[in-house]
Amino acid sequence: MIVTAIMFIVGLALLVKGADLFVSGGSGLALRHSISPALIGSTIIAFGTSLPELVVSTDAAATGNTGIALGNVLGSNIANIALILALCTLIRPGMAAASGAARSALIRHAALMLVATVAFALLAARGTLDALAGAVLLTLFVAILVILLREGREERDVDIKSHGRADILYIGLGLAAVIIGAQLVVDGAVTLAEAFGIPAFVIGVSVVAVGTSLPELATSLVAAVRDEGSISVGNILGSNIFNLLLVLGVSLLLAPVTIGSAFDVVAVVLFSVAILPLLFARPSVVRGWSVVLILGYAAYIAWNFGAIPIG
């Protein structure tokens, strides 16, 4: 059991470092080819921070561990908002109070995230998410990606630099680390779930989800410390869109997933809507709402582990 725990932690470390290398190399390579920083931020960085979720969920789906695949996606989206973004706004409550073009972009991206969330909820109402649902999610992802690409013409101040020929090496090493790390995380999660008699979905929505969300945590916290609120919030919104549409969409093409509890679907919808006060409220209200979200996240995790009976 100790060896399993160590390998699980090593896997998480590889996921985080691998995603960091991929983002660094991919951003640098794109910059060398004259792709705008805004486009890099809304696509490569968002994809890079969602890369652990993609590899973990697809690996879990391919090996029949669909509970971990679904739990990882839902748990990551909830953690991104109610844990990561809430922590950032608790520390710097005025960071999301963007103005002008940046505020308009955040509003549009928040709307796109809510569209993706509602689409998922409607498909989940069928009780089972199958390949058809995956195709619908991927089609919507392409449509939203086109919108993001068009917005790439708007320049933003994003801290990106090229590493020359090393960019390709960073991409390769990053992908390798993420793939190996994902395998270790999935294997470890399955073993721990079986050893403690915990449902795979619960492990996925809690431990695995938080682990694969570490890149978002690092990116958003750094942006918050640098007072770059638009980057911090934008990273969360973009990552949630990628998780629900791309990650889950690809996973469903590999294996269908049965929705175990409608409460989990309702939870991801409610937490997604709960991001709005962080974007529009006064800093004093934002700080209080951040505390509410963190407490709500703790309650949700406690409910999944059976500590809080609901229904």
N, C-alpha and C positions, 0 to 999 in steps of 0.2 A: 504493500500500500504506500509506503514511503517513497519507493522508487517511482510509482505511478504519479504521486503528487509532484515529485521533482521533475519528471518528464513533462507534466502538464504545465508547470511554471516555465520550463525551458521553451516549450512550445509557444506560450504567450509572449515570451521575450523575443523569439524569432519572428513572430507575427508583427510585433511593434517595430522592431528594427528593420525588418524586411519592407514593411510599408513605408517607413521613413526613407529608405534607400530608393525605393521605386518612385516616390514622389519627387525626391531630389533629382534623380537621374532623368525622369520623364519631363519634369519642368525645365531642366537645363537644356535637354535635347530640343524641346519645343521652342524655347527661347532662341536657340541657335538658328532655327528655321523661321525666325521672324513671326512667330505666333504671338498674339497679344497677351500680356499678363492677365487680363480679365478672362480671356478664353481659357488660359491655363488654369486659373483659379477655379472656374466653374465646372471644369471637366476633369483634368488630370489630377488636381489635388483632391477633389471630391471623390473621384474614383479610387485614388491611392489610399485614402483613409478608409474607404469601404472595401478595399481589397481583402483584408482578413475575413470579413463577413462573407464575401463572395466565395472564397476558397473553402472556408470552414463549412458553410451551408451546402455547397455543391458536393463536397467530399462526404458530408453526412448523408445527403440525399442519395448519392450513388451507392453508399454502403448500407442503405436501408434504415438509417437512423433519422427518420423524417421529423421526429419530435425535436431533436437538437437543431435541425435545419430551420424549422419554423420558429422555435423558441429563440434562436440566435437573432433572427431578423426582427421579430417583435420586441424582444428584450433590448436589442441595440438601439432601436428607434426611441423606445421609452427612456432608456438610460441617457441617450444623447440630449433629450429635452429636460427631463426631470432631475437628472443628476449632473451632467456635464454643463449644459447651458445654465442651469439654475445655480450651480456653484460659481460660474463665471459672473453672472449678473448679481449674485450675492456679494461678491468681492468688489465688482465695479458696476453698480446698478445703472449708471447712465451710458454704458457702452453700446447699448442697442439703439440709443436715441440718435440715429443717423439723420442727416438732412439732405435735401436736394435729390440728386440722381441716385446716391447710395441708398436713401430711404425708399425710393421708388423701386429699386432693384430688390430690396429685402421684402417689400410687400408682394411683389410679383412672385418671388421664389417661395414665400410662405403660402401663397395661393396655390402654386404648383404642388407643393408638398401636401396640402390639404386635398387637392384633387386626387393625387396618388393614394392617399390614405382612404378616401371615400371609395375609390375604385376597388381597393383591396377588400374593404368591409363588405361591399355589395357582392363581390365574388365569394367571400367567406360565408355569406349568409346561406349559400347552397349546402353547407356542411362539409364539403370536400373540395379541396383545391387540386385540380388536375392539370393535364397538359394544355387543355383549352384555356383555363384560367392563366396559365403561364404565358401562353401566346398573347392573350389580351394585355397582360401586364407589360410584356416586352414591347408590344406595339405602342402602348402609351408611353413607355420609356423613350422610344425613338422620337415620338412627337415632342416630348418635353425637351429631349436633347437638342432637337432642331431649334427650339425656342432659345435655349441657353447659348447655342452657337451663334445665333443672330445677335444676342446681347453681348457677344464677345468683342464687338466693335467698341464698346464703352471701356475706356481705360481706367484701371484702378492702380493704386500704389501697392503692389504686392512684392514682398521681398523674395525675389527669385534670381538665381545666378547660374551660369553655365559652368560645368567642370571640364569642358573640352571633350576629348575622346573618352574620358572616364564616365561620362553620362551613360553610355551603353553598358559599361561594366556594372554601374550602380543598378540599372534596370534589371540586368540578368541576375545579379546577386540578390536583389530585393525579391524578385519573383521566386527564386530558389528557396530563400529563407521563409517566405510566406507559405509556400507549398509544404515544406517540411514541418514548419511550425503548426500548420493546420492539421496535419495528420496526427501529430503528437497531442494536440488539444482534443481532437475528436476521440481518439483512442482513450486518452485519459479521462475525458468526461463520461464516456460509456462505462469504463471500469469503475469510476467513482459512483456513478448512478446505481450500478448493479450491486456494488459493495454495501451501500447505505440504504438500498431499497427506495431510492428517490426516482420519480419519473424522469425520463430523458428530457421531456419538455421543460421541466423545472430547472434542471441543470443548464439547459440551453438558454433559457430566458434570464438566468441570473449570472452564474459564474462565467459561462462562455460568452454571453452577451457583453458583460462588463469588460472582459479580457479583450474581445475584438474591437471594443469601442475606445481602447486606450489611445490609438492614433488621433481620433477626434478630440479626446481629452487633452492630449499634449498640444495639438494645433490650436484649439480654442483657448486654452489657458495662456499660451504664449501670446496670442493675438490680444487677449484681454489685458495682459500685463503691459503690452505695447500700446494700449489704448486704440486698437484697431478693431472696433466693435463689429463693423460690417463684415470683416473677414471671419471673425469668430462665429457670428450668427449665420453667415452665408455657408460656412463649412458644415454646420449642423443641418441646415435645410437641404443642402445638396446631398449630403451623405444619407439622410433619411429617404430622399427620393431614389437614390441609387439602391439602397437596401430593399425597399418595398417592390420596386419595379424590375430592376436588373437582377439582384441577388435572388430574390424569391422567384422571379420569372424563370431564370435558368434552372433553379432547383426543381421547380415543378415539371419541367421538361424531362427531368431525370426520374422523378418518382412523385406520385400523388401524395397529398398530405390531408389527413382528417383533422378537422377543427375539434379539439377536445372540449373546449369551453368557450361559450360566446362571451364570457366576461373578459377574456384576454383580447378579443377583437374590440370590444367596447373600450377597454382600457387604452389601447393604442390610439383609438380615435379621440378619446377625451384628452389624453396627454398631448396629442398633436394640436388640438384646438387650444389647449392651455398655454401654448407658446405665444398667443396673440397679446395678452397683457404685457409680456416682456418687451414687445415691440412698440406698444402704443402708450403705456401708462407712464406716469411720472416716476422718477428715480426712487422716491420714498415708497411708492406702491410696488414698484418692481422688486425691491429688496424683500418686502413682506411676502409677495407672491412667490419669490424664489424659495423662501423657507417652506411655504405651503407645498410647492412642487417636490422638494426634497423629502418632506414628511410623507407625501403621497406616494413617492417612489418606494420609500421604506415599507409603507403599508402594503403596497402591491407585492413586493418580494416576500413579505411575511405571509401574505395570503397564499401565495404559490407554495410556500413550505408548510402550509396548514396551520400557521400560528393564529390567523384571523379567519374565522368562518364567515363566508358570505353566501347567501342563498341556500 
